[in-house]
Amino acid sequence: MTNPFANRAMHLSGPARDIEPVTPNDSAPLADVAVALYVEIGGTLSILTEKGQTRTVTVADFSILPVGVRQVHATGTTASGIHAFLVS
């Protein structure tokens, strides 16, 4: 099988290498900084951005939020089915 990711530098604008489910947590950050979040059931997201800012945003069902995210807080988050797009 040919692997299009082999020997290629990853770009933030390119495809993610993986996607993993996110459980909102007030004390633990994500294992890796996400380059975007995908949300299945819309609502409010309380996040810590890659820049270190806490932000609260409202998203619709099946939304992609293209922002670097270090943490999704449980307090203030009502959205569910959250997944992190990863490039590492």
Secondary structure, 3 states (H helix, E strand, C coil): CCCCCCCCCCCCCCCCCEEEECCCCCCCCCCCCECEEEEEECEEEEEEECCCCEEEEEECCCEEECCCEEEEECCCCCCEEEEEEECC
